[in-house]
Amino acid sequence: MKKLKETYIPLLFMLTIPISNIFYKILNTSERGVYSLSTEFDSKIPFIKEFIIPYIIWYPFIFIFMIYICFKDKKAYYRTLISLNLGLIICYVIFYFYQTTVIRPEVAGNDIFSSIVKIIYNNDNPYNCFPSVHVITTFIVMKGVQIATDNKLILKLVNIIGILIIISTQFVKQHVILDLLSGIILGETVFAISMLGIYREGVLWKKKQFSWSMMKKKLEG
């Protein structure tokens, strides 16, 4: 039972991610005014409907690799989970005070790729763009896997899928380049901050252990 708790209960903390998604839905409006960060560079990026596949792979990518990290390295798992939640909170604050939008193309055709793009467009308003939640969460999970394992096959797999997800945000016109760059910068920042928190917690734990052992020796003496 103890082993079961140690193995599976940590996975329940992943529920904080879909729960926080409630705020994404609430904030995904133009009621507070919107800004555009589109540049000339963005206008030169083509719309490639086939990239909707890596874009929607983001959903299973996050949870599958978070489960993988959890089983491989608990400390890496908690660091990654803390980073994800901290990053999402910062994104939501930015969305509230500085809402941005992206211009979407008209999607013609009834093929499978066009149909999926239309479904995404219909179910996700063109707001909550800066920074990109897709990019920051993907980047953080990539970082988490990198510290959880040295398995070259897994590392290549997560990097290839992760990069495809990140660039897909541009080709399906869900984000502009500044959304992508800010997502990577924010992801790197919160991942570094989470390491400081875990390191500090570890130092405090060691100090407590040392104090307890010294007290025990005095009592025994």
Contacts in CASP RR format, 6 or more apart in sequence:
PFRMAT RR
TARGET T0000
AUTHOR 0000-0000-0000
METHOD contacts of the structure
MODEL  1
MKKLKETYIPLLFMLTIPISNIFYKILNTSERGVYSLSTEFDSKIPFIKE
FIIPYIIWYPFIFIFMIYICFKDKKAYYRTLISLNLGLIICYVIFYFYQT
TVIRPEVAGNDIFSSIVKIIYNNDNPYNCFPSVHVITTFIVMKGVQIATD
NKLILKLVNIIGILIIISTQFVKQHVILDLLSGIILGETVFAISMLGIYR
EGVLWKKKQFSWSMMKKKLEG
7 71 0 8 1.000
10 70 0 8 1.000
10 74 0 8 1.000
10 77 0 8 1.000
10 78 0 8 1.000
11 67 0 8 1.000
11 70 0 8 1.000
13 81 0 8 1.000
14 63 0 8 1.000
14 66 0 8 1.000
14 67 0 8 1.000
14 81 0 8 1.000
16 81 0 8 1.000
16 85 0 8 1.000
17 62 0 8 1.000
17 84 0 8 1.000
17 85 0 8 1.000
17 88 0 8 1.000
20 85 0 8 1.000
20 88 0 8 1.000
20 89 0 8 1.000
20 92 0 8 1.000
23 92 0 8 1.000
24 92 0 8 1.000
24 95 0 8 1.000
24 128 0 8 1.000
24 133 0 8 1.000
27 92 0 8 1.000
27 95 0 8 1.000
27 96 0 8 1.000
27 99 0 8 1.000
27 127 0 8 1.000
27 128 0 8 1.000
28 95 0 8 1.000
28 124 0 8 1.000
28 125 0 8 1.000
28 127 0 8 1.000
28 128 0 8 1.000
29 99 0 8 1.000
29 125 0 8 1.000
29 127 0 8 1.000
30 99 0 8 1.000
30 101 0 8 1.000
30 125 0 8 1.000
30 127 0 8 1.000
32 96 0 8 1.000
32 97 0 8 1.000
32 99 0 8 1.000
33 99 0 8 1.000
34 99 0 8 1.000
34 100 0 8 1.000
34 101 0 8 1.000
34 127 0 8 1.000
35 98 0 8 1.000
35 99 0 8 1.000
35 100 0 8 1.000
35 101 0 8 1.000
36 100 0 8 1.000
36 101 0 8 1.000
36 102 0 8 1.000
36 103 0 8 1.000
37 100 0 8 1.000
37 129 0 8 1.000
37 130 0 8 1.000
37 176 0 8 1.000
37 178 0 8 1.000
37 179 0 8 1.000
38 102 0 8 1.000
38 103 0 8 1.000
38 176 0 8 1.000
39 176 0 8 1.000
39 177 0 8 1.000
39 178 0 8 1.000
41 177 0 8 1.000
42 170 0 8 1.000
42 176 0 8 1.000
42 177 0 8 1.000
45 170 0 8 1.000
45 171 0 8 1.000
45 177 0 8 1.000
46 171 0 8 1.000
47 105 0 8 1.000
47 171 0 8 1.000
47 172 0 8 1.000
47 173 0 8 1.000
48 171 0 8 1.000
48 172 0 8 1.000
49 107 0 8 1.000
49 111 0 8 1.000
49 113 0 8 1.000
49 114 0 8 1.000
49 117 0 8 1.000
49 172 0 8 1.000
50 113 0 8 1.000
51 164 0 8 1.000
51 167 0 8 1.000
51 168 0 8 1.000
51 171 0 8 1.000
51 172 0 8 1.000
52 113 0 8 1.000
52 116 0 8 1.000
52 117 0 8 1.000
52 120 0 8 1.000
52 168 0 8 1.000
52 172 0 8 1.000
53 113 0 8 1.000
53 116 0 8 1.000
53 168 0 8 1.000
54 161 0 8 1.000
54 162 0 8 1.000
54 164 0 8 1.000
54 165 0 8 1.000
54 167 0 8 1.000
54 168 0 8 1.000
55 120 0 8 1.000
55 134 0 8 1.000
55 165 0 8 1.000
55 168 0 8 1.000
55 169 0 8 1.000
55 172 0 8 1.000
55 174 0 8 1.000
56 116 0 8 1.000
56 120 0 8 1.000
57 161 0 8 1.000
57 164 0 8 1.000
57 165 0 8 1.000
58 134 0 8 1.000
58 137 0 8 1.000
58 138 0 8 1.000
58 165 0 8 1.000
61 138 0 8 1.000
61 141 0 8 1.000
61 161 0 8 1.000
61 162 0 8 1.000
61 165 0 8 1.000
62 137 0 8 1.000
62 138 0 8 1.000
62 141 0 8 1.000
65 141 0 8 1.000
65 145 0 8 1.000
65 158 0 8 1.000
66 77 0 8 1.000
66 80 0 8 1.000
66 81 0 8 1.000
66 141 0 8 1.000
68 145 0 8 1.000
68 148 0 8 1.000
68 149 0 8 1.000
68 154 0 8 1.000
69 76 0 8 1.000
69 77 0 8 1.000
69 80 0 8 1.000
69 141 0 8 1.000
69 144 0 8 1.000
69 145 0 8 1.000
69 148 0 8 1.000
70 77 0 8 1.000
72 148 0 8 1.000
72 149 0 8 1.000
73 147 0 8 1.000
73 148 0 8 1.000
73 149 0 8 1.000
75 198 0 8 1.000
76 144 0 8 1.000
76 147 0 8 1.000
76 148 0 8 1.000
77 148 0 8 1.000
78 198 0 8 1.000
79 144 0 8 1.000
79 147 0 8 1.000
79 191 0 8 1.000
79 194 0 8 1.000
79 195 0 8 1.000
79 198 0 8 1.000
80 140 0 8 1.000
80 141 0 8 1.000
80 143 0 8 1.000
80 144 0 8 1.000
80 148 0 8 1.000
80 191 0 8 1.000
80 194 0 8 1.000
82 194 0 8 1.000
82 198 0 8 1.000
83 140 0 8 1.000
83 143 0 8 1.000
83 187 0 8 1.000
83 190 0 8 1.000
83 191 0 8 1.000
83 193 0 8 1.000
83 194 0 8 1.000
84 137 0 8 1.000
84 140 0 8 1.000
84 141 0 8 1.000
86 190 0 8 1.000
86 193 0 8 1.000
86 194 0 8 1.000
87 136 0 8 1.000
87 140 0 8 1.000
87 186 0 8 1.000
87 187 0 8 1.000
87 190 0 8 1.000
88 133 0 8 1.000
88 136 0 8 1.000
88 137 0 8 1.000
90 186 0 8 1.000
90 190 0 8 1.000
91 128 0 8 1.000
91 131 0 8 1.000
91 133 0 8 1.000
91 136 0 8 1.000
91 186 0 8 1.000
94 130 0 8 1.000
94 131 0 8 1.000
95 127 0 8 1.000
95 128 0 8 1.000
98 130 0 8 1.000
99 127 0 8 1.000
99 128 0 8 1.000
100 127 0 8 1.000
100 129 0 8 1.000
100 130 0 8 1.000
100 179 0 8 1.000
101 126 0 8 1.000
101 127 0 8 1.000
101 129 0 8 1.000
102 126 0 8 1.000
102 129 0 8 1.000
102 173 0 8 1.000
102 174 0 8 1.000
102 175 0 8 1.000
102 176 0 8 1.000
102 179 0 8 1.000
103 126 0 8 1.000
103 173 0 8 1.000
104 121 0 8 1.000
104 126 0 8 1.000
104 173 0 8 1.000
104 174 0 8 1.000
105 173 0 8 1.000
107 114 0 8 1.000
107 117 0 8 1.000
107 118 0 8 1.000
107 121 0 8 1.000
108 114 0 8 1.000
117 172 0 8 1.000
120 172 0 8 1.000
120 174 0 8 1.000
124 174 0 8 1.000
126 174 0 8 1.000
129 174 0 8 1.000
129 175 0 8 1.000
129 176 0 8 1.000
129 179 0 8 1.000
130 176 0 8 1.000
130 178 0 8 1.000
130 179 0 8 1.000
130 182 0 8 1.000
131 179 0 8 1.000
131 182 0 8 1.000
131 183 0 8 1.000
131 185 0 8 1.000
131 186 0 8 1.000
132 169 0 8 1.000
132 174 0 8 1.000
132 175 0 8 1.000
132 179 0 8 1.000
132 180 0 8 1.000
132 182 0 8 1.000
132 183 0 8 1.000
134 165 0 8 1.000
134 166 0 8 1.000
134 168 0 8 1.000
134 169 0 8 1.000
134 174 0 8 1.000
134 175 0 8 1.000
135 166 0 8 1.000
135 169 0 8 1.000
135 175 0 8 1.000
135 179 0 8 1.000
135 180 0 8 1.000
135 183 0 8 1.000
135 184 0 8 1.000
136 183 0 8 1.000
136 184 0 8 1.000
136 186 0 8 1.000
136 187 0 8 1.000
136 190 0 8 1.000
138 162 0 8 1.000
138 165 0 8 1.000
138 166 0 8 1.000
139 166 0 8 1.000
139 183 0 8 1.000
139 184 0 8 1.000
139 187 0 8 1.000
139 188 0 8 1.000
140 187 0 8 1.000
140 190 0 8 1.000
140 191 0 8 1.000
141 158 0 8 1.000
141 162 0 8 1.000
142 158 0 8 1.000
142 159 0 8 1.000
142 162 0 8 1.000
143 187 0 8 1.000
143 188 0 8 1.000
143 191 0 8 1.000
144 191 0 8 1.000
145 154 0 8 1.000
145 155 0 8 1.000
145 158 0 8 1.000
146 155 0 8 1.000
146 158 0 8 1.000
149 155 0 8 1.000
166 180 0 8 1.000
166 184 0 8 1.000
167 180 0 8 1.000
169 175 0 8 1.000
169 179 0 8 1.000
169 180 0 8 1.000
170 176 0 8 1.000
170 177 0 8 1.000
170 180 0 8 1.000
END
